[in-house]
C-alpha cells in the first residue's frame, strides 16, 4: 500500500521549522496529512476548529518525520501542540503531542471496548474542565482539556490501529 521506511532517526540539521512545513505542501496525491489542532476559543467560535494541514506526505514514515521536524521548530517555552496524521479520507492514523524538539506519540487503542472507556474518561475530564473554568481556575481547566485531547488522540481509526501500533514499535 505504501512504503514504511523506519526506523526514524533524529535529524541533525538546524532546529527551525523546515521549509516544507512553512510552504504547506498540499499535493492532494499524497495520502498522509500532518495536521495541527486548532483549539483557540476564536477558532472554535468561528467554525475554523478543523485541523490546520501543515503538509502532506507520501508515506506514514515521512509524515512522522515531518512531525518531528515540526517539533524541532517549537520554542522551548511554548506549550505542547497536538499533531495528528490523517489519511486522505481524514481518518486518524496517528497523533501525538509535540513540544521542545520531540513528539510523544499516543499509542492507538486496541479494541472497541477500550475506545468506549477512553471516550468516557475524556468526557469526564472535559466536564471537570468546565467546572474548573466556572470556579475561576483557567490553568487547571486547560490541563484537563489537554489530558482529554491526549486521550482522544488514541482513538485511531480501526482501519489503522494495528498498522499505527506496528509503526510505533518499529520506530522505537
N, C-alpha and C positions, 0 to 999 in steps of 0.2 A: 504494500500500500504506500509506504514512504520509507525513506532511509533514516534510520536511527543511528547516528554516529556518536556513540558515547564511549568512554566516559568524557565528561566535560571538564576541562582543566581551567583554572582561573586564568584570566588574561593578564598579560604583562605590560599592556600599554598604559598610557597616562589615564588617570582617574577623572574622566569627564564623560558627559553624555555623548555617545557615539553619533556620528552624523546620520547614520541610517535611522536612528530613533528620532532625531530632530526633523528630518525631512518627511517622516511619516510615510514610508514606502507603503502604498496602498494597492499594490498589484493584486487584483482580485483572483488571479490564478493561483496565488499561494494560499494553501488551505489553513494555515495557523495564524491567528491574530493575537499579538501581545497587547493586552488592554490594561488600562489604569482605571480603577474605580473612582467615580466622582460622587462623593458623599457630602459635599458642601451644601449647607442649607439653601443657598441660592440656586444651585443646580437641581436640588430636589423639588423646590417650589416652582421652578421654571419648566420642569419637564425634561431637562437636559441631564438627568441622572444616568442615562445609558453610559456604558463604559467608553472611555476615550481610546480609540485604536492608536497605539504608538507606532506599530509597524506590523508587517505581515511577513511570514516565513514559509519556506517550502517544507521544512521538517520540524518535528517537535524538538529535536536536539538544538536546532538553530534558534527556535523560539525561546527555549530555556536559556541558551547562551545570551540571547538578546535581553532577557530579563536580568541576567547577571550584569551585563554591560550597562543596563539602565541603572541598576543598583549602585554601580561604581560611580555614577554621576550624582548620587544623592548626597547632600551635605550631611556631615556627621551629626549635626544638631537638629536635623529635620526629623519629623515623626515618621513612622513606618507608612509605606504606601502598599495598598493591596493590588497586586498584579494578577491578572488571570490570562490564561491562554485558552482561546476559543477556537473551535473548528469552523469551517466555512458555513455550517448551519447554526452557528452561535451556541453550540453546546459546550459546556465547561469541560475542558480536557485536564487542566492543572491550574492551581492557584497557589500563591504564597505571599508572604509579607516581605517587602524589600526595604532595607534600611542600612545605612552606613556600610556600603560596599558588599552586602550579602543578600541572598534571598533564602528565606526559611520556607521551604515548600510544605504545603499542607498535604498530608498523606490522605489519599482518597478512601472513602468508606468501602466496606467490603460487602455490605448487604442492605436490603431494603429496611430490615428491622433496625439496623444501626442508623440508617438515614432518618427514620422516624424519631429515634432518640435524640439525634443531633438537632433536628428541626424543633423539637420540643424544648431542648435546652437553650437554643439560640433565641427562641421566642420568649422564654422566661428571662433571659439576660436583657433583652430589649425592653421588656416590661419593667425590670428593675432600673434600667437606664432612664425610662420615663419618670419613674418615681424619684430618682436621684436628681433629675432636672427640676422637678417640682419642689424638691427640698433645697434647691439652690446649690447643688453640687455638680457643676458642669464637668469638672475633671473626672470625677467618678463615672458620670454618665458616658463620657467619651471612651473611657477604658472599657466599660461594659459593652458598649456598641462595637468596639474593636474586637473584643473577645467573641461576640456573636458573629461578626463578619468572618473571623477566622474559622469558626465552626462551619459557617455556610460555605467557606472555601473548600471544605472537604466533600461537599455534595457534587462530586464529579458525575457527569452523565454516565448512566450504567454501561453504555457502549464503550466508554473509555476507562472504566475503573481498573480493570486488570492491566491494561496497557500502561496507564499512567503509573500504577504501583510498580510495575516492572521497570519502567524508565527511571524512577527514583532509586530503585535498587541498583541498577547499573551505574547510575550517576554517582552513587555513594561510594 
